[in-house]
């Protein structure tokens, strides 16, 4: 019998690209104020670079394009990480299920998320998640070696909730790391595949994929009932 539901954060409960855009806007305000360049143009350039090159070189290439000092990268990164996110919100189905679970009180609820601690906690606060779930673990609070698929965070929540691994389900979007660690411990796993997100195209070997797959968290209760009945994934 399932007693706890644990969620991933990015692209599971909200659209991560909205946070990235919020960070780019904050960086553009900083650069625009310091160097007198167009905030709008600098912001658009960052988005263009992100689409073509990925995240790793956005700040470096944006500075280069505007002939600005490369030593601004560290400050830009600090601005990005410390800003209070604007324009991010829970997916409609995520807010629906989190509020329903909290209201009914049938299951313990938690979140496990990787990433820079300051960044992740800023997201969590902006999304109002502290009041919606029982416990949240940002793995970087305990060290980058504790990031998924390491067993640490799953075991910590199981201990906190005083349940066995088979009594918990983990819901995420990234088969590279979200499910293999959880499944190895005995948790049931569900992959949410949305219309857009960083990992929607990823397909891995069976051991990396989830036990079940959904397109909306509004179907979560049906999956939980199937798990409790001992049904297998279609």
N, C-alpha and C positions, 0 to 999 in steps of 0.2 A: 504493500500500500504506500503510495507516494505521500510524503508528509512535508516536503520542502521543495520549493521551486527557486532555482538560482539562475540569474540572467547575466549575460554579457552586456556591455554598454554600447560601444560605438557600432553604429549601423544595425544594432539589434533593437535598441529602445529609442533611438533618434538617428537622424541622418548626419553622419560625421562631416560631410562636406560643408554643412551649414556652420559648423564650428571653425573649419579652416577659413572660410570666407570672412567670418567675424574677426579672426586673428589677422588676416590680411588687411582688413579695414583699419584695425588698430595700428598695425605697422605703417600703413600708408599715412595715417594722421601724424605719426611720429616723424617720418621722413619728410612729409610735406611741411610740417611746422619748422623743422630744423634747416631744411635746404631750399625751401620755397618752390619745390616742384609740385606739379598737379597731383593731388591725392587721388583723383579719379583715374588719371593715366597710370600712376604707379600701381594702383589696385588692379586695374585691368591687365597690366603687364604681368603681375604675379599670377593671375588666373591663367593667362596664355601660357606662361612658362610651366605651370603646374600640369596643364593638359598635355603639353608636348614633352616635357622632361621628367615629370614626377616631382615629388616634394624636395628631394635632396639638394637641388641647386637653385631653388626659387630665389632666395635672398641674394646669393652671389651674382646670379645673372641679371637680376633686376637692378642691382647697384651698378653693375658693369654697363648696362644699357643706358643708364642716366649719368654715367661718368662720375659716380660717387665713390667715396673711400670704402674699400673692402673691409676695413676694420669696424664698420657698422654692423656687420653680420651678427656678432655676439649680442649687441644691444637690441637689434631687431628680434632676435630669438627670445631675449628676456621680455620684451614687450609682448610678443606673441604668447608666451607662456603665462604671463601674469595678468593679461587683460581679462576683464569680466565679459563673458560671452554675450553677444546680442543676437537676437534672431534665431536662437536654437529652441526647439520645443520637442516634446515627446511625440512620437508617431501616435496617431489617433488610436490605433488598436493597442499600443503599449500603455497609453494612459488608461484606456478602458479596462484592460486586464489587471493592471497594478491596483487601480482603485477598487475594482471588484474583489480582488484577493484580499486587500486590506480590510474592506468592509465585512466580508464574510468570515475572515479569520480562520479558515479551514487549514491553510498551509502556512508554514514559515516561508519567508521570502528573503532573498539576498541578491547581491550583485558582486561579481568578480570582474575587475577590469585592469588591464595592463596600461602602462604609459607613464610619462612624467607625472609625479604625484600632484604638483601644483595645477597642472593642466586638467587632470582627471577630476580633482576635487572642485575646480572652478566649474566644470561641466555639470557635475553632480548637483552642486548648489543651484546653478542657473536653471536646471531642469526640475528642481523641487523634489529630488528623489530621496533625500534624507528622511522625509516624513512619510514616504510611500512604501518603504521596505524595512525589514527588521534589522538587516546588517549589510554593510558594504565593505568590501576589501579592495583597496587599490594596491596591487602587488608591489609596486615600487616603494611603498612605505616600508617594506620589509627587505628590499634588495632586488635588483634586476634579475637575479638568479631565481627569484620566486615567480617570475612571469609564467603564464600558461605556455606549454602544457605541464609544467612542474606540478606535483600533487599538493604543494603546500596550502594554497588558498582553499581548494576543495576540502581538504582534511580539516582545516581550521573551521570552516563553516559547519561541517558535519559534527565536529566536536561541540561547537557553540549551540547547535540546534539539538544536540543529544539524539542523533539519529544514525542509522546505518547508511552506507553508500547506496544500497538498493532502494532506499526510501526517499531519494532525492533525484531530481531531474535538472539537467543543465541546458540552457537555451542560448545559442550563439549563432554567428553567421560565417565564421572563418574556419574552414575545415583544416587549415594548416596547423592550428593550435587549440581550437576550442573543444574538440571532442575526444581526441585520442587519449589525453591525460585523464579526463573524466571517466571515459569508458574503461580505462585500465583499472580504475579504482572500484568500478561497479555501479557508477551512476548511470541512469538512463539519459539519453541526449536527444535534443531536438534542434534541427537547423532551420532558421528562418531565412527564406529566400525572398527578398523584396524586389521591387521593380528596378531599384538602383542601389548602388553600394559598392564599396571597394572590392568585395570578394565574391560577388554574385556569379562570376564566370569560372571560379575555381572549382575543379572537380578532382578529388584525390582517390587513392586506393581505399578499399572498404574500411580498413582499420582507422582511417582518418575521418571518415564521414560519420554523420549522426545516425542514431537508430531510427529516427522519424524526421520528416521534413514537412514544413508548413509555409504558406505564403502570407498568413496573417495570424497574429496572436489571438484573434477572436476564435480560432479553432483549437486553442490550447486545451480547453476542458475536454473536448472529444478525445484528444490524444492521451490525456491523463487517464481517462476512463478506459481506453484501450490498454494502456500500460498496466493498470490495476487488474484488468481481466486476463492479462498475460498474452494479449494479442501481439503478433509480430508486425514489423513494418511491411507495408505492401511492396 
